[in-house]
Amino acid sequence: MRGYCRRYAAISKPLVQRGELSRYMQVRWFVQSMPKMMAERTVLLAKLDPNKPETMDFDKVYQASLS
């Protein structure tokens, strides 16, 4: 799973920088593509709330997914 996380970050970060992907969708797709148990754990650790876009911080979610 670490390999997937690194690849996702390497691909999605340039897209966000170019404005082709929003930070919100970067986090949403990252979490949605995880196995269910890992996604639930990551959401809890990163304190994500899809109704509060300010909580959708990819770097925070990325670190939570690796812990």
Backbone torsions as a table, in degrees:
resi	resn	phi	psi	omega
1	MET	NA	-32.6	178.1
2	ARG	-58.3	-40.2	179.0
3	GLY	-61.5	-43.6	178.0
4	TYR	-60.8	-45.0	-178.8
5	CYS	-60.5	-43.5	179.4
6	ARG	-64.9	-43.4	179.3
7	ARG	-64.1	-42.5	179.2
8	TYR	-60.8	-44.7	179.5
9	ALA	-62.4	-44.8	-178.5
10	ALA	-63.0	-33.9	-179.5
11	ILE	-83.4	-43.0	-172.0
12	SER	-78.5	-32.9	-177.3
13	LYS	-60.2	-45.9	176.8
14	PRO	-62.4	-34.6	178.2
15	LEU	-64.4	-40.1	177.4
16	VAL	-65.9	-43.9	-179.3
17	GLN	-61.8	-35.6	178.9
18	ARG	-83.0	-4.1	179.6
19	GLY	80.3	14.8	-179.5
20	GLU	-89.4	-10.8	179.6
21	LEU	-144.5	131.0	179.0
22	SER	-77.2	155.6	178.1
23	ARG	-62.4	-36.9	179.2
24	TYR	-60.4	-49.8	-178.1
25	MET	-69.3	-31.0	176.1
26	GLN	-57.5	-47.6	179.8
27	VAL	-70.2	-44.7	-176.7
28	ARG	-59.7	-48.6	-179.3
29	TRP	-66.8	-35.6	178.5
30	PHE	-60.9	-49.7	-178.7
31	VAL	-68.6	-40.6	-178.9
32	GLN	-63.5	-28.4	-176.9
33	SER	-85.1	-5.6	179.4
34	MET	-80.4	156.5	169.9
35	PRO	-58.8	148.5	-172.1
36	LYS	-52.1	-48.2	-177.9
37	MET	-63.3	-40.7	179.8
38	MET	-67.9	-40.6	179.0
39	ALA	-61.8	-45.0	180.0
40	GLU	-62.4	-42.4	179.2
41	ARG	-64.7	-42.6	-179.7
42	THR	-64.5	-42.3	179.0
43	VAL	-60.6	-42.9	179.1
44	LEU	-66.4	-47.5	-178.0
45	LEU	-64.1	-39.8	-178.0
46	ALA	-86.2	-5.6	-179.7
47	LYS	54.9	50.7	-179.9
48	LEU	-80.7	142.5	173.5
49	ASP	-137.4	109.0	-177.0
50	PRO	-61.2	-17.0	177.8
51	ASN	-87.0	-5.1	178.1
52	LYS	-124.3	91.8	-176.1
53	PRO	-55.2	-26.2	-179.3
54	GLU	-66.4	-17.7	178.3
55	THR	-83.3	-10.1	-175.8
56	MET	-87.0	74.8	-178.4
57	ASP	-106.5	110.7	-173.7
58	PHE	-60.3	-43.4	-178.3
59	ASP	-60.3	-40.7	177.8
60	LYS	-66.0	-43.5	180.0
61	VAL	-66.9	-40.6	179.4
62	TYR	-59.9	-47.7	179.7
63	GLN	-63.6	-40.4	179.2
64	ALA	-63.8	-36.5	-178.3
65	SER	-69.3	-25.1	-179.1
66	LEU	-88.7	-14.7	-176.7
67	SER	-86.6	NA	NA
